[in-house]
């Protein structure tokens, strides 16, 4: 589950299948993550948020 991004674009995830609690939070290089995710998902993603966590404003209008 993606839980955020670092300022350099790296992807921060919580892995529910991690074997230990300390291994749940992981960070992946954005390019490596895209290479693993895009071919298998076609780029589909579900964004789950509440009113306290708005989507980023700016150039991205495809939210």
Secondary structure, DSSP 8 states (H G I E B T S, - for coil): -EEEE-TTS-EEEE-TT-SSGGGSEEEE-HHHHHHHHHHHHTT-------TTS----SS----
